[in-house]
Structure formats: structure tokens, C-alpha cells
Amino acid sequence: MELFRARREQDNAFSVKDPEPPESREDVWTPAAQIATVGIFVLLLVACLFFSRPLLLPVAAALVIGTTLAPIVKAAARHRISPWMTALALGAVLLAAAGAAVPLIASPLAEWIARAPEIGATIKQKLYVLDRPLAAVRELQEVLLPSGNTVAVEPSQWGIVTPVVAFVTPAVVQVTLFFVTLIFFLATQMDFRRYMVSFFTTRDAKLRFIRISNDIEDHLAAYVAIVTIINCGLGVVVALGAWLFGFPSPIIFGLMATVLNFIPYIGAACMTVILLGVGLVTFPSLGYALVPPAAFVALATVEGQFITPTVLGRRLTLNPLAVLLAIAFWAWLWGPMGAFLAVPLTVVFLVTMTHLFPPDESKLPD
């Protein structure tokens, strides 16, 4: 009997009572007005981020990479090396790496573009099993959206040059802004932090800002460093596998695997499609062409589900759904570069929210 009474008291202690109904209309409309205000602010912020993309994207990328490289500048400063010298050296290294990768990728890419008609015919021949479904889709499209008589107009040379100039000019400006912001941020990061601290009036607010900045720097540097090492190892394995399978320019596939793997899930999917397309052109049969992408899927699964979580540990593990939604949001907002910055920005956001709103450790009933 005593055991039954104790068990009943324990169940009552952990039971959740039904919430009381609101006493007045103000109890309903006041939270609704606050939620509406926050919602309007979020919508305006998203619109501002979208329309300010040419300016904010290179600056945000520079700040993220600068925060990641900040420990190197601090370590050099402890050895009496000027932050400006370290910042210029790091900027030169990044610029040299980008300059070395561009010609390495440009030559095979130009060759593949020149062979585009041949490659398209080869892929169409290998994927003959899809002729019937594709023909049905075209017939359905013709029924739903009939195409009228069109007149083919031969494009002029100026019509081809204008889009190229319109793309290259902003790209050069954004790359320049990125490197200038990166160098200045690395060289003046401590002064910038002291300047930001001066905006806070109370000592607790100043300490909270410093703790948030230090944790963001530690988490971001650790995450990017570990993921970069893992991705480089994955790129080496992919390049070696491409060479063993007989792919042309296997180093290119290693570089693409390294870069694309910075985008979780989506990067691996893109790499699988690329390997399948090149395999259809390179190998004589469809079955043989499916082997390299299947091997990469197995490799990416082992890396994403076992190696990376084990190396990162629980301290840096992110919720997969949060990562996927962040990639979708930033890719929609800022394009491919937004997808690359999605995970680092998520790390920054989660670290900040953890400090501002510490998680409640109380155990709630299921």
C-alpha cells in the first residue's frame, strides 16, 4: 500500500496540468502583437539580406573566414609578428591557392564544353531506357503548354559578349571586396572587438559579448579546420579512385569532391551526379558507369555518418534537419556561396543563442 501511494505521488509530481484559460483579451492580443512585430522584422531582414547580396555576401564570407583564421593571427602576434604581416601573408596564400586552382580546372572544363554535342549524344545513347518516359513527358508538355510557331534569330556577337561582361564585372568587384575585408579584419580584429565592446554599458553585457566572440571563434575555427582536413582526405581518396577507374583528369574530381563536401548532403548528391555523367561518357556500358557513383555514395555515407561525427564529437555536432534547412535558406537567399556559408553561419547563430538563451536542463515528461 505504501509503495502504491509513493508511486502515485511520484506520478502526480511529474504530471503536466492543463494550462489555465486567458483571463482577458489583452492576454491574447499582447503576445500576438509581439509575435507580429518579430515576424515583420524577420521579413524585412530577409528582404534586406536578399537585395544587399552583392555587398553583404563578400563581407560575410570574409568575416567567417577571418574568424576562422583569427587564431593564426593571434598566435603570430604572441611571437611579436605584426598582425598586418600575418594578414597579408594569409591573403596571399588564399589568392595563390585560388589562382592555382582556376587554370587547373579551366583546361579540362574547356575541353568538356567543346565536346558537349558528342557527350550529349553518348549519354543519350547510354540512357536509351529513358526514351519512352521522356517522350511521354514531352507529349504531356506539348498538350498542356503548346508551343507556337517560332522564328529562330541568330544571336549577334555583341549579344554573347554583353552577358559575359555583366557577370565578370560584379564578380571582380566582389572578389576584391572579399580580400580587402578579409585582410583588414584579420589585421584589426582586436581593435574591432574593443570597439564593439565599447557599445555596451554594463560590465555583464561586455563580458557576455566577449564570451560569445571567443566561443564563436573557437567553435568556428575548430569546425572549419576539422571539416577541411576531412574533406581534403576525401578528395585524395576520390582522386585516387577516379584514377583507378580510368576517369580523365582525376585531380579535378578530387578537387570537386573536396569543395562540394563543404555543403552537407547537397554536395555529395552533386558529386554523385557528376560521376554518373562522366561515367556514362567514359565507360562502354551503363552498368559499369554506375559503379563509380555507387562507390562514392558508400564513401560519402561512411564519412558523413561515422568519420565526421566521431572526429567532431558531441560539442560540434549539429542537428541534421537544422543543417538542411539552413542550406536551403541560404542557397535560396545568396545562391551557391550562401550554401557554402550555411553551416558556418548556423554555428555562429547557435553559439550566440546558447549564450543569450541557455538551454533548460529540466527533464520534462514525454
Buried (B, 14 or more C-beta within 10 A) or exposed (E): EEEEEEEEEEEEEEEEEEEEEEEEEEEEEEEEEEEEEEEEEEEEEEEEBEEEBEEBBBBBBBBBBBBBBBBBBBEBBEEEEEBBEBBBBBBEEBEEEEEEEEEBBEEBEEEBEEEEEEBEEBBEEBEEEEEEEEEEEEEEEEEEEEEEEEEEEEEEEEEEEEEEEEEEEEEEEBEEBBBBBBBBBBBBBEEBBEEEBEEBEEEEEBEBBBEBBEBBBBBBBBBBEBBBEBBBEBBBBBBEBBBEBEBEBBBBBBBBBBBBBBBBEBBBEBBBEBBBBBBBBBBEEBEEBBEBBEBBBEBBEEBBEEBBBEEBEEEBEBEEEEBBEBBBBBBEBBEEBBBBBBBBBBBBEBBBEEBEEEEEEEEEEE
